Amino acid sequence: MATVADLSAPSAPLEVSKMTKLQKLAALLIILGPESASAILRTLDPQALEAVSVEMARLPMITQEMRQAILAEISEVALAASTAVPGGMSFAQTVLEKALGNPQASELLDRVAHAHGPPPAMQRIVRMEPRQLVNLLRDEHPQTIALVASYLSPNRASELLSLLRPELRDQVIERLATLAPVPVEVVETVAEVLNRQVQGKTLRGLTQTGGVKTAADVLNALAAQDKNLGKAILAALEERNAELGQAIRQKMFTFADLIQLDVASLQKIMREIDMRDLALALKKADPALKTKLLSAISKRAAETVTEEMSFLGSVKLKEIEAAQMRIVEVVRRLENDGEIELEASPGNSLVT
């Protein structure tokens, strides 16, 4: 039987990587709250119930970092089990929604699914070049093409879309944005069919799960290559499905959209970026944006960036855009980590 001394909590938070499975289970039950935890505890035998209860009492305050890491690990376990245990992803979704709420749970599961990559049968397909994919997929249903595109990086997916017929491309973007998690068995079946078609051609790769954010990432990458094409695709989608088009538009973010962020968020961003990138990115930026970003750093740092800009001389537009894209990538990383929030508005888009 545990004593009071046994239950004394550690003075410092535990590192998740060093926690035992029992400690992680105890932490998960605390995160889920009394109602959900009690339902789970009722399924344990008396010995396991006491062991978990002891660990729950011993745990110190659970930090935000611990919470995120434990939920991510639980998601990965459920995802890995989903090929053999029906409901693995469903369980993970339910657990995360209780702990984080709907939007954040979906984003975390999306990141976990992407980290796992495509199922084995899809590996060859993913490595195909976009032009090879077009030859393979041009006569497939838009849903199949969307499935494949969701496993590609945004840049490669945007290249694939740019090579499709306009009417087919618009349908693929719409389906990509509404693509729900696809059972591994279904993905592998589709991959096998496509692999059989590939025999005299080349290899290609399939999808995991799409969604609005995936579609927005692809359109952002596409617009970076051809702004007019990205604009045309989004406009066509909004004509067919205004609500979906608006949802995609709100997930898109560009360097120019930084002007709409609050000072606290900008300060966090400024701490993460290279000041030379900032100088390069501001070279041809709107004066109002330039003023706002420089006001988010110290006076001395602002003077250094301004001086650096004057020394840059003539710079290729491609270099400026590359620097801006690196800063946008930092913004997206901070948003994914929960460090900042992007309050998107209808105008926040690469293709407005």
BALOBA-1460 file (C-alpha; in Angstrom, 3 decimals):
// residues 352
<rec num="1" residu="m" x="0.000" y="0.000" z="0.000"/>
<rec num="2" residu="a" x="1.323" y="3.458" z="-0.878"/>
<rec num="3" residu="t" x="2.209" y="5.802" z="1.965"/>
<rec num="4" residu="v" x="2.006" y="9.587" z="2.066"/>
<rec num="5" residu="a" x="5.777" y="9.724" z="1.615"/>
<rec num="6" residu="d" x="5.494" y="7.526" z="-1.464"/>
<rec num="7" residu="l" x="3.093" y="10.015" z="-3.019"/>
<rec num="8" residu="s" x="5.247" y="13.098" z="-2.586"/>
<rec num="9" residu="a" x="5.495" y="14.861" z="-5.914"/>
<rec num="10" residu="p" x="8.825" y="15.624" z="-7.624"/>
<rec num="11" residu="s" x="9.834" y="19.245" z="-7.400"/>
<rec num="12" residu="a" x="10.511" y="19.653" z="-11.107"/>
<rec num="13" residu="p" x="8.462" y="18.624" z="-14.190"/>
<rec num="14" residu="l" x="9.382" y="15.284" z="-15.720"/>
<rec num="15" residu="e" x="10.837" y="14.955" z="-19.181"/>
<rec num="16" residu="v" x="8.367" y="13.012" z="-21.306"/>
<rec num="17" residu="s" x="11.170" y="11.043" z="-22.968"/>
<rec num="18" residu="k" x="12.189" y="9.718" z="-19.528"/>
<rec num="19" residu="m" x="8.687" y="8.899" z="-18.300"/>
<rec num="20" residu="t" x="7.542" y="5.296" z="-17.942"/>
<rec num="21" residu="k" x="4.458" y="4.037" z="-19.734"/>
<rec num="22" residu="l" x="2.617" y="4.049" z="-16.417"/>
<rec num="23" residu="q" x="3.560" y="7.689" z="-15.809"/>
<rec num="24" residu="k" x="2.413" y="8.626" z="-19.310"/>
<rec num="25" residu="l" x="-0.922" y="6.886" z="-18.725"/>
<rec num="26" residu="a" x="-1.310" y="8.744" z="-15.427"/>
<rec num="27" residu="a" x="-0.513" y="12.039" z="-17.150"/>
<rec num="28" residu="l" x="-2.991" y="11.296" z="-19.937"/>
<rec num="29" residu="l" x="-5.758" y="10.641" z="-17.405"/>
<rec num="30" residu="i" x="-5.028" y="13.963" z="-15.711"/>
<rec num="31" residu="i" x="-5.110" y="15.745" z="-19.076"/>
<rec num="32" residu="l" x="-8.452" y="14.156" z="-20.006"/>
<rec num="33" residu="g" x="-10.119" y="15.243" z="-16.779"/>
<rec num="34" residu="p" x="-12.150" y="13.452" z="-14.089"/>
<rec num="35" residu="e" x="-15.070" y="12.260" z="-16.233"/>
<rec num="36" residu="s" x="-13.037" y="10.590" z="-18.983"/>
<rec num="37" residu="a" x="-10.357" y="9.396" z="-16.566"/>
<rec num="38" residu="s" x="-12.883" y="7.652" z="-14.329"/>
<rec num="39" residu="a" x="-14.353" y="5.807" z="-17.320"/>
<rec num="40" residu="i" x="-10.892" y="4.498" z="-18.218"/>
<rec num="41" residu="l" x="-9.962" y="3.632" z="-14.614"/>
<rec num="42" residu="r" x="-13.076" y="1.467" z="-14.290"/>
<rec num="43" residu="t" x="-11.636" y="-0.857" z="-16.951"/>
<rec num="44" residu="l" x="-8.446" y="-1.576" z="-14.955"/>
<rec num="45" residu="d" x="-7.895" y="-4.424" z="-12.516"/>
<rec num="46" residu="p" x="-7.362" y="-3.450" z="-8.826"/>
<rec num="47" residu="q" x="-3.563" y="-3.752" z="-8.987"/>
<rec num="48" residu="a" x="-3.252" y="-1.607" z="-12.120"/>
<rec num="49" residu="l" x="-5.772" y="0.865" z="-10.722"/>
<rec num="50" residu="e" x="-3.679" y="1.384" z="-7.574"/>
<rec num="51" residu="a" x="-0.444" y="1.701" z="-9.553"/>
<rec num="52" residu="v" x="-1.907" y="4.337" z="-11.865"/>
<rec num="53" residu="s" x="-3.462" y="6.201" z="-8.936"/>
<rec num="54" residu="v" x="-0.094" y="6.375" z="-7.200"/>
<rec num="55" residu="e" x="1.534" y="7.792" z="-10.306"/>
<rec num="56" residu="m" x="-1.242" y="10.362" z="-10.722"/>
<rec num="57" residu="a" x="-0.630" y="11.543" z="-7.167"/>
<rec num="58" residu="r" x="3.122" y="11.704" z="-7.687"/>
<rec num="59" residu="l" x="3.049" y="13.711" z="-10.885"/>
<rec num="60" residu="p" x="3.956" y="17.399" z="-10.615"/>
<rec num="61" residu="m" x="2.099" y="20.066" z="-12.543"/>
<rec num="62" residu="i" x="1.785" y="19.005" z="-16.187"/>
<rec num="63" residu="t" x="3.306" y="21.681" z="-18.388"/>
<rec num="64" residu="q" x="2.014" y="22.648" z="-21.822"/>
<rec num="65" residu="e" x="5.060" y="20.956" z="-23.373"/>
<rec num="66" residu="m" x="4.376" y="17.694" z="-21.516"/>
<rec num="67" residu="r" x="0.722" y="17.848" z="-22.525"/>
<rec num="68" residu="q" x="1.511" y="18.300" z="-26.202"/>
<rec num="69" residu="a" x="4.196" y="15.582" z="-26.216"/>
<rec num="70" residu="i" x="2.014" y="12.999" z="-24.453"/>
<rec num="71" residu="l" x="-0.985" y="13.656" z="-26.697"/>
<rec num="72" residu="a" x="1.222" y="13.465" z="-29.780"/>
<rec num="73" residu="e" x="2.641" y="10.118" z="-28.618"/>
<rec num="74" residu="i" x="-0.830" y="8.730" z="-27.937"/>
<rec num="75" residu="s" x="-1.850" y="9.847" z="-31.445"/>
<rec num="76" residu="e" x="1.129" y="8.067" z="-32.992"/>
<rec num="77" residu="v" x="0.344" y="4.848" z="-31.127"/>
<rec num="78" residu="a" x="-3.271" y="4.978" z="-32.310"/>
<rec num="79" residu="l" x="-2.191" y="5.752" z="-35.853"/>
<rec num="80" residu="a" x="0.282" y="2.873" z="-35.895"/>
<rec num="81" residu="a" x="-2.417" y="0.529" z="-34.595"/>
<rec num="82" residu="s" x="-5.052" y="1.673" z="-37.059"/>
<rec num="83" residu="t" x="-4.042" y="-0.907" z="-39.688"/>
<rec num="84" residu="a" x="-4.921" y="-3.778" z="-37.345"/>
<rec num="85" residu="v" x="-7.193" y="-2.314" z="-34.678"/>
<rec num="86" residu="p" x="-10.371" y="-0.637" z="-35.979"/>
<rec num="87" residu="g" x="-10.963" y="2.681" z="-34.329"/>
<rec num="88" residu="g" x="-7.331" y="3.547" z="-33.521"/>
<rec num="89" residu="m" x="-7.526" y="6.905" z="-35.251"/>
<rec num="90" residu="s" x="-11.080" y="7.369" z="-34.024"/>
<rec num="91" residu="f" x="-9.919" y="6.838" z="-30.436"/>
<rec num="92" residu="a" x="-7.056" y="9.284" z="-30.902"/>
<rec num="93" residu="q" x="-9.435" y="11.847" z="-32.375"/>
<rec num="94" residu="t" x="-11.831" y="11.481" z="-29.429"/>
<rec num="95" residu="v" x="-9.067" y="11.745" z="-26.829"/>
<rec num="96" residu="l" x="-7.501" y="14.777" z="-28.444"/>
<rec num="97" residu="e" x="-10.812" y="16.570" z="-28.956"/>
<rec num="98" residu="k" x="-11.596" y="16.167" z="-25.253"/>
<rec num="99" residu="a" x="-8.184" y="17.509" z="-24.286"/>
<rec num="100" residu="l" x="-7.582" y="20.173" z="-26.921"/>
<rec num="101" residu="g" x="-10.857" y="20.959" z="-28.636"/>
<rec num="102" residu="n" x="-11.755" y="20.211" z="-32.242"/>
<rec num="103" residu="p" x="-9.501" y="22.462" z="-34.377"/>
<rec num="104" residu="q" x="-6.313" y="21.883" z="-32.391"/>
<rec num="105" residu="a" x="-6.945" y="18.125" z="-32.229"/>
<rec num="106" residu="s" x="-7.336" y="17.955" z="-36.004"/>
<rec num="107" residu="e" x="-4.120" y="19.890" z="-36.582"/>
<rec num="108" residu="l" x="-2.159" y="17.657" z="-34.197"/>
<rec num="109" residu="l" x="-3.458" y="14.474" z="-35.819"/>
<rec num="110" residu="d" x="-2.635" y="15.940" z="-39.221"/>
<rec num="111" residu="r" x="0.973" y="16.583" z="-38.146"/>
<rec num="112" residu="v" x="1.279" y="13.081" z="-36.679"/>
<rec num="113" residu="a" x="-0.131" y="11.486" z="-39.828"/>
<rec num="114" residu="h" x="2.265" y="13.447" z="-42.027"/>
<rec num="115" residu="a" x="5.185" y="12.457" z="-39.808"/>
<rec num="116" residu="h" x="4.347" y="8.792" z="-40.413"/>
<rec num="117" residu="g" x="4.407" y="9.275" z="-44.163"/>
<rec num="118" residu="p" x="2.530" y="7.133" z="-46.677"/>
<rec num="119" residu="p" x="1.880" y="3.416" z="-46.145"/>
<rec num="120" residu="p" x="4.552" y="1.073" z="-47.614"/>
<rec num="121" residu="a" x="2.597" y="0.442" z="-50.808"/>
<rec num="122" residu="m" x="2.615" y="4.192" z="-51.483"/>
<rec num="123" residu="q" x="6.336" y="4.786" z="-51.068"/>
<rec num="124" residu="r" x="7.189" y="4.238" z="-54.735"/>
<rec num="125" residu="i" x="4.378" y="6.488" z="-55.883"/>
<rec num="126" residu="v" x="5.454" y="9.412" z="-53.728"/>
<rec num="127" residu="r" x="8.901" y="9.395" z="-55.338"/>
<rec num="128" residu="m" x="7.564" y="9.909" z="-58.858"/>
<rec num="129" residu="e" x="8.218" y="13.210" z="-60.585"/>
<rec num="130" residu="p" x="5.143" y="15.442" z="-61.073"/>
<rec num="131" residu="r" x="5.212" y="15.025" z="-64.874"/>
<rec num="132" residu="q" x="5.265" y="11.254" z="-64.458"/>
<rec num="133" residu="l" x="2.368" y="11.513" z="-62.039"/>
<rec num="134" residu="v" x="0.362" y="13.534" z="-64.557"/>
<rec num="135" residu="n" x="0.853" y="10.840" z="-67.197"/>
<rec num="136" residu="l" x="-0.309" y="8.245" z="-64.710"/>
<rec num="137" residu="l" x="-3.226" y="10.132" z="-63.191"/>
<rec num="138" residu="r" x="-4.642" y="12.280" z="-65.987"/>
<rec num="139" residu="d" x="-7.552" y="9.880" z="-66.585"/>
<rec num="140" residu="e" x="-8.172" y="9.057" z="-62.914"/>
<rec num="141" residu="h" x="-11.054" y="10.364" z="-60.826"/>
<rec num="142" residu="p" x="-10.299" y="13.742" z="-59.156"/>
<rec num="143" residu="q" x="-10.691" y="12.066" z="-55.739"/>
<rec num="144" residu="t" x="-7.853" y="9.667" z="-56.566"/>
<rec num="145" residu="i" x="-5.623" y="12.494" z="-57.745"/>
<rec num="146" residu="a" x="-6.398" y="14.445" z="-54.552"/>
<rec num="147" residu="l" x="-5.449" y="11.394" z="-52.505"/>
<rec num="148" residu="v" x="-2.095" y="11.184" z="-54.266"/>
<rec num="149" residu="a" x="-1.493" y="14.934" z="-54.022"/>
<rec num="150" residu="s" x="-2.021" y="14.927" z="-50.251"/>
<rec num="151" residu="y" x="1.060" y="12.737" z="-49.816"/>
<rec num="152" residu="l" x="3.269" y="15.112" z="-51.823"/>
<rec num="153" residu="s" x="5.059" y="18.153" z="-50.473"/>
<rec num="154" residu="p" x="3.238" y="21.433" z="-51.191"/>
<rec num="155" residu="n" x="5.800" y="22.367" z="-53.851"/>
<rec num="156" residu="r" x="5.553" y="19.047" z="-55.689"/>
<rec num="157" residu="a" x="1.769" y="18.962" z="-55.348"/>
<rec num="158" residu="s" x="1.540" y="22.482" z="-56.773"/>
<rec num="159" residu="e" x="3.678" y="21.434" z="-59.735"/>
<rec num="160" residu="l" x="1.392" y="18.462" z="-60.316"/>
<rec num="161" residu="l" x="-1.689" y="20.702" z="-60.229"/>
<rec num="162" residu="s" x="-0.156" y="23.221" z="-62.619"/>
<rec num="163" residu="l" x="0.203" y="20.431" z="-65.199"/>
<rec num="164" residu="l" x="-3.438" y="19.291" z="-65.021"/>
<rec num="165" residu="r" x="-6.260" y="20.528" z="-67.250"/>
<rec num="166" residu="p" x="-7.894" y="23.600" z="-65.629"/>
<rec num="167" residu="e" x="-11.285" y="21.952" z="-65.150"/>
<rec num="168" residu="l" x="-9.681" y="18.839" z="-63.607"/>
<rec num="169" residu="r" x="-7.322" y="20.917" z="-61.456"/>
<rec num="170" residu="d" x="-10.211" y="22.860" z="-59.890"/>
<rec num="171" residu="q" x="-12.004" y="19.645" z="-58.962"/>
<rec num="172" residu="v" x="-8.841" y="18.175" z="-57.441"/>
<rec num="173" residu="i" x="-8.258" y="21.226" z="-55.226"/>
<rec num="174" residu="e" x="-11.851" y="21.048" z="-53.978"/>
<rec num="175" residu="r" x="-11.534" y="17.361" z="-53.135"/>
<rec num="176" residu="l" x="-8.127" y="17.864" z="-51.558"/>
<rec num="177" residu="a" x="-9.615" y="20.456" z="-49.213"/>
<rec num="178" residu="t" x="-12.462" y="18.142" z="-48.169"/>
<rec num="179" residu="l" x="-10.436" y="14.921" z="-48.005"/>
<rec num="180" residu="a" x="-11.067" y="13.110" z="-44.711"/>
<rec num="181" residu="p" x="-8.624" y="10.614" z="-43.120"/>
<rec num="182" residu="v" x="-8.436" y="7.574" z="-45.386"/>
<rec num="183" residu="p" x="-8.095" y="4.033" z="-43.948"/>
<rec num="184" residu="v" x="-4.683" y="2.561" z="-44.664"/>
<rec num="185" residu="e" x="-6.287" y="-0.459" z="-46.310"/>
<rec num="186" residu="v" x="-8.067" y="1.773" z="-48.833"/>
<rec num="187" residu="v" x="-4.894" y="3.716" z="-49.591"/>
<rec num="188" residu="e" x="-2.943" y="0.512" z="-50.166"/>
<rec num="189" residu="t" x="-5.668" y="-0.875" z="-52.443"/>
<rec num="190" residu="v" x="-5.602" y="2.280" z="-54.573"/>
<rec num="191" residu="a" x="-1.797" y="2.157" z="-54.620"/>
<rec num="192" residu="e" x="-1.790" y="-1.434" z="-55.831"/>
<rec num="193" residu="v" x="-4.131" y="-0.559" z="-58.703"/>
<rec num="194" residu="l" x="-1.987" y="2.408" z="-59.707"/>
<rec num="195" residu="n" x="1.222" y="0.394" z="-59.364"/>
<rec num="196" residu="r" x="-0.153" y="-2.176" z="-61.790"/>
<rec num="197" residu="q" x="-0.814" y="0.622" z="-64.274"/>
<rec num="198" residu="v" x="2.714" y="1.878" z="-63.831"/>
<rec num="199" residu="q" x="4.406" y="-1.240" z="-65.174"/>
<rec num="200" residu="g" x="5.644" y="0.207" z="-68.448"/>
<rec num="201" residu="k" x="5.840" y="3.753" z="-67.138"/>
<rec num="202" residu="t" x="7.144" y="5.019" z="-63.813"/>
<rec num="203" residu="l" x="6.234" y="4.963" z="-60.133"/>
<rec num="204" residu="r" x="4.194" y="7.307" z="-58.035"/>
<rec num="205" residu="g" x="2.861" y="7.839" z="-54.500"/>
<rec num="206" residu="l" x="-0.413" y="8.068" z="-52.630"/>
<rec num="207" residu="t" x="-2.091" y="9.983" z="-49.915"/>
<rec num="208" residu="q" x="-2.797" y="9.994" z="-46.330"/>
<rec num="209" residu="t" x="-5.210" y="12.780" z="-45.410"/>
<rec num="210" residu="g" x="-5.847" y="16.106" z="-47.063"/>
<rec num="211" residu="g" x="-7.948" y="18.922" z="-45.709"/>
<rec num="212" residu="v" x="-8.233" y="22.677" z="-45.951"/>
<rec num="213" residu="k" x="-4.715" y="23.317" z="-44.656"/>
<rec num="214" residu="t" x="-3.167" y="20.909" z="-47.173"/>
<rec num="215" residu="a" x="-5.049" y="22.621" z="-50.005"/>
<rec num="216" residu="a" x="-3.953" y="26.041" z="-48.720"/>
<rec num="217" residu="d" x="-0.299" y="24.932" z="-48.516"/>
<rec num="218" residu="v" x="-0.454" y="23.661" z="-52.086"/>
<rec num="219" residu="l" x="-2.062" y="26.866" z="-53.345"/>
<rec num="220" residu="n" x="0.514" y="28.959" z="-51.490"/>
<rec num="221" residu="a" x="3.316" y="27.016" z="-53.150"/>
<rec num="222" residu="l" x="1.597" y="27.241" z="-56.528"/>
<rec num="223" residu="a" x="1.033" y="30.995" z="-56.193"/>
<rec num="224" residu="a" x="4.704" y="31.460" z="-55.311"/>
<rec num="225" residu="q" x="5.511" y="29.972" z="-58.720"/>
<rec num="226" residu="d" x="2.658" y="31.559" z="-60.675"/>
<rec num="227" residu="k" x="0.536" y="34.112" z="-58.816"/>
<rec num="228" residu="n" x="-2.058" y="34.408" z="-61.600"/>
<rec num="229" residu="l" x="-2.599" y="30.665" z="-61.756"/>
<rec num="230" residu="g" x="-3.054" y="30.416" z="-57.993"/>
<rec num="231" residu="k" x="-5.502" y="33.304" z="-58.111"/>
<rec num="232" residu="a" x="-7.492" y="31.698" z="-60.930"/>
<rec num="233" residu="i" x="-7.744" y="28.337" z="-59.152"/>
<rec num="234" residu="l" x="-8.998" y="29.860" z="-55.904"/>
<rec num="235" residu="a" x="-11.471" y="32.106" z="-57.727"/>
<rec num="236" residu="a" x="-12.886" y="29.120" z="-59.636"/>
<rec num="237" residu="l" x="-13.186" y="27.125" z="-56.429"/>
<rec num="238" residu="e" x="-15.008" y="29.982" z="-54.659"/>
<rec num="239" residu="e" x="-17.505" y="30.160" z="-57.508"/>
<rec num="240" residu="r" x="-18.356" y="26.481" z="-57.044"/>
<rec num="241" residu="n" x="-18.081" y="26.307" z="-53.264"/>
<rec num="242" residu="a" x="-17.902" y="29.715" z="-51.601"/>
<rec num="243" residu="e" x="-17.659" y="28.366" z="-48.048"/>
<rec num="244" residu="l" x="-14.816" y="25.981" z="-48.855"/>
<rec num="245" residu="g" x="-12.967" y="28.607" z="-50.890"/>
<rec num="246" residu="q" x="-13.181" y="31.047" z="-47.984"/>
<rec num="247" residu="a" x="-11.898" y="28.410" z="-45.546"/>
<rec num="248" residu="i" x="-8.877" y="27.774" z="-47.777"/>
<rec num="249" residu="r" x="-8.228" y="31.483" z="-48.236"/>
<rec num="250" residu="q" x="-8.174" y="31.991" z="-44.473"/>
<rec num="251" residu="k" x="-5.507" y="29.310" z="-44.055"/>
<rec num="252" residu="m" x="-3.164" y="30.988" z="-46.525"/>
<rec num="253" residu="f" x="-0.559" y="33.424" z="-45.278"/>
<rec num="254" residu="t" x="2.060" y="35.593" z="-46.979"/>
<rec num="255" residu="f" x="4.841" y="37.945" z="-45.976"/>
<rec num="256" residu="a" x="2.570" y="40.938" z="-46.621"/>
<rec num="257" residu="d" x="0.068" y="39.556" z="-44.097"/>
<rec num="258" residu="l" x="2.564" y="40.195" z="-41.287"/>
<rec num="259" residu="i" x="1.222" y="43.741" z="-41.088"/>
<rec num="260" residu="q" x="-2.029" y="42.343" z="-39.625"/>
<rec num="261" residu="l" x="-0.348" y="40.608" z="-36.655"/>
<rec num="262" residu="d" x="-0.136" y="42.113" z="-33.194"/>
<rec num="263" residu="v" x="3.139" y="43.437" z="-31.791"/>
<rec num="264" residu="a" x="3.601" y="40.543" z="-29.329"/>
<rec num="265" residu="s" x="3.355" y="37.978" z="-32.148"/>
<rec num="266" residu="l" x="5.729" y="39.976" z="-34.340"/>
<rec num="267" residu="q" x="8.262" y="40.166" z="-31.528"/>
<rec num="268" residu="k" x="8.211" y="36.373" z="-31.179"/>
<rec num="269" residu="i" x="8.704" y="36.039" z="-34.930"/>
<rec num="270" residu="m" x="11.541" y="38.560" z="-34.997"/>
<rec num="271" residu="r" x="13.404" y="36.593" z="-32.320"/>
<rec num="272" residu="e" x="13.373" y="33.507" z="-34.545"/>
<rec num="273" residu="i" x="14.513" y="34.940" z="-37.872"/>
<rec num="274" residu="d" x="17.872" y="35.903" z="-39.330"/>
<rec num="275" residu="m" x="18.215" y="39.701" z="-39.422"/>
<rec num="276" residu="r" x="19.869" y="39.495" z="-42.841"/>
<rec num="277" residu="d" x="16.762" y="37.699" z="-44.108"/>
<rec num="278" residu="l" x="14.684" y="40.521" z="-42.657"/>
<rec num="279" residu="a" x="16.817" y="43.152" z="-44.392"/>
<rec num="280" residu="l" x="16.531" y="41.287" z="-47.689"/>
<rec num="281" residu="a" x="12.784" y="40.664" z="-47.291"/>
<rec num="282" residu="l" x="12.119" y="44.350" z="-46.573"/>
<rec num="283" residu="k" x="14.116" y="45.557" z="-49.569"/>
<rec num="284" residu="k" x="11.003" y="46.080" z="-51.702"/>
<rec num="285" residu="a" x="8.346" y="45.810" z="-48.995"/>
<rec num="286" residu="d" x="5.479" y="48.222" z="-48.480"/>
<rec num="287" residu="p" x="6.649" y="51.180" z="-46.311"/>
<rec num="288" residu="a" x="3.909" y="50.553" z="-43.734"/>
<rec num="289" residu="l" x="4.947" y="46.909" z="-43.365"/>
<rec num="290" residu="k" x="8.600" y="47.918" z="-43.116"/>
<rec num="291" residu="t" x="7.794" y="50.389" z="-40.324"/>
<rec num="292" residu="k" x="5.723" y="47.867" z="-38.374"/>
<rec num="293" residu="l" x="8.325" y="45.091" z="-38.537"/>
<rec num="294" residu="l" x="11.195" y="47.370" z="-37.567"/>
<rec num="295" residu="s" x="9.144" y="48.630" z="-34.613"/>
<rec num="296" residu="a" x="8.936" y="45.043" z="-33.332"/>
<rec num="297" residu="i" x="12.706" y="44.874" z="-32.729"/>
<rec num="298" residu="s" x="15.026" y="47.000" z="-30.624"/>
<rec num="299" residu="k" x="16.109" y="50.431" z="-31.854"/>
<rec num="300" residu="r" x="19.670" y="49.216" z="-32.283"/>
<rec num="301" residu="a" x="18.582" y="46.121" z="-34.206"/>
<rec num="302" residu="a" x="16.343" y="48.252" z="-36.434"/>
<rec num="303" residu="e" x="19.288" y="50.545" z="-37.209"/>
<rec num="304" residu="t" x="21.419" y="47.515" z="-38.075"/>
<rec num="305" residu="v" x="18.733" y="46.115" z="-40.408"/>
<rec num="306" residu="t" x="18.267" y="49.513" z="-42.077"/>
<rec num="307" residu="e" x="22.018" y="49.813" z="-42.581"/>
<rec num="308" residu="e" x="22.163" y="46.281" z="-43.977"/>
<rec num="309" residu="m" x="19.401" y="47.172" z="-46.462"/>
<rec num="310" residu="s" x="21.397" y="50.160" z="-47.711"/>
<rec num="311" residu="f" x="24.458" y="47.961" z="-48.259"/>
<rec num="312" residu="l" x="22.545" y="45.336" z="-50.246"/>
<rec num="313" residu="g" x="22.462" y="47.372" z="-53.425"/>
<rec num="314" residu="s" x="20.702" y="45.787" z="-56.397"/>
<rec num="315" residu="v" x="19.080" y="42.484" z="-55.445"/>
<rec num="316" residu="k" x="17.239" y="39.987" z="-57.622"/>
<rec num="317" residu="l" x="13.519" y="39.726" z="-56.943"/>
<rec num="318" residu="k" x="13.929" y="35.951" z="-56.595"/>
<rec num="319" residu="e" x="16.311" y="36.460" z="-53.654"/>
<rec num="320" residu="i" x="13.910" y="38.860" z="-51.948"/>
<rec num="321" residu="e" x="10.990" y="36.448" z="-52.358"/>
<rec num="322" residu="a" x="13.107" y="33.564" z="-51.039"/>
<rec num="323" residu="a" x="13.935" y="35.576" z="-47.893"/>
<rec num="324" residu="q" x="10.258" y="36.440" z="-47.437"/>
<rec num="325" residu="m" x="9.318" y="32.768" z="-47.796"/>
<rec num="326" residu="r" x="11.856" y="31.774" z="-45.121"/>
<rec num="327" residu="i" x="10.240" y="34.245" z="-42.738"/>
<rec num="328" residu="v" x="6.751" y="32.943" z="-43.584"/>
<rec num="329" residu="e" x="7.995" y="29.413" z="-42.825"/>
<rec num="330" residu="v" x="9.064" y="30.606" z="-39.373"/>
<rec num="331" residu="v" x="5.597" y="32.125" z="-38.881"/>
<rec num="332" residu="r" x="3.900" y="28.853" z="-39.809"/>
<rec num="333" residu="r" x="6.204" y="26.877" z="-37.513"/>
<rec num="334" residu="l" x="5.406" y="29.161" z="-34.581"/>
<rec num="335" residu="e" x="1.693" y="28.845" z="-35.325"/>
<rec num="336" residu="n" x="1.929" y="25.037" z="-35.439"/>
<rec num="337" residu="d" x="3.795" y="25.103" z="-32.105"/>
<rec num="338" residu="g" x="1.036" y="27.219" z="-30.588"/>
<rec num="339" residu="e" x="3.384" y="30.168" z="-30.004"/>
<rec num="340" residu="i" x="1.332" y="32.615" z="-32.074"/>
<rec num="341" residu="e" x="-2.137" y="32.797" z="-33.595"/>
<rec num="342" residu="l" x="-2.804" y="33.951" z="-37.123"/>
<rec num="343" residu="e" x="-6.075" y="35.812" z="-37.141"/>
<rec num="344" residu="a" x="-6.809" y="35.309" z="-40.801"/>
<rec num="345" residu="s" x="-9.183" y="37.558" z="-42.718"/>
<rec num="346" residu="p" x="-10.547" y="37.231" z="-46.261"/>
<rec num="347" residu="g" x="-7.662" y="39.313" z="-47.559"/>
<rec num="348" residu="n" x="-4.943" y="37.194" z="-45.979"/>
<rec num="349" residu="s" x="-3.856" y="35.293" z="-49.033"/>
<rec num="350" residu="l" x="-1.182" y="34.994" z="-51.601"/>
<rec num="351" residu="v" x="-3.834" y="35.175" z="-54.257"/>
<rec num="352" residu="t" x="-5.997" y="38.129" z="-53.290"/>
